[in-house]
């Protein structure tokens, strides 16, 4: 079932979104050469507890993971691109780190992800990360009343495939609001004019992600972390977006 949120509910999601954006900004700043990624997990736990928020990841046990997930943030390094379960690992110069974070505050969820390059960036990794951000911008621009899910998906694919990347369709964006994952599914490949019509009150997590090589994934030994099948590096960008009469409203921002 798809719930169209009231303007009041969207305002509450925006409160959660500002917190999510702030945490990701702080943790991104801490991602430096020599930093153990578990430091980021520990800091995220404290920020969640101090705010009185509820992690959407802790004890999460979907069919695609070896649950329950016992962390509050996904931290995916290099060839890991999604659902990275934090483990002790000291960041190295040039590492690509994706941070994916979702919480609930007063019953309303927001979800966002960013990719940062640690230390000295490789130009190929810069292009990769920037392509996901550009695709996210294109998806947001297509998220207007009267368009359809396929228009959003096609906008993402146009950027990613246009830049030469192969796109996996097993995991993509999704509805959210009272819980982290709600209908509808928003694939990162689609056909314009197809799928669910976008109406004011619909709230979506839009999340383009891909790797420099294969679109196929393998599951790490931890049962959660998804890595590229060929060891190529990945990147991931995500915002929570509300469809409104005035156009798309990004909720996971600091402003």
C-alpha angles and dihedrals in degrees: 000000000000118000118203106214124228119237087255092055091048089053089054091049088051089057089055090044093056090053091049091049091049093051092049091049092051095045092046088056090053093052099103138140110286095023117127109228089225087070087065092050091050092049092048091052091053093048091050092049094045091052093046089237125149120234114235090204104050108101090359107156113177124166093258096058137061093245156248099050107214102195135079099223137036113233114186120185127201109311090018107090108164139028093007107185108214116248130165106287129147112223115242131208109281097017117150112224126189118195119197118184135174132171140165123231119187089347098308126109135214127182131192141160136197135184122217133181116227118224117327111020125221111222091231090057091047091054091047095052093042091052091059091049091049090049090050090053090050091049092051091049089054093049097095131129112275095028120103136231088258090061091056093045092047091051090055093047093048090060098040098043091039088059090051100257126137113231125218114215099194092090129030143130127323147184119272141171119118089022134024097249120040135147136314113059112217110203120201091234124052150136122261115249094021132110134021118355114243112239132181110274096036111127121200139181105220113197125171113189135163145147133244091246134014123023089211121100137208127201117240122233090262089069093236115058113091116210132184110266092233099042095253119147124261139204134198134194126182141171134177107237132189121208108225137173087255094051135266118343118200108217100184098073134107094236 
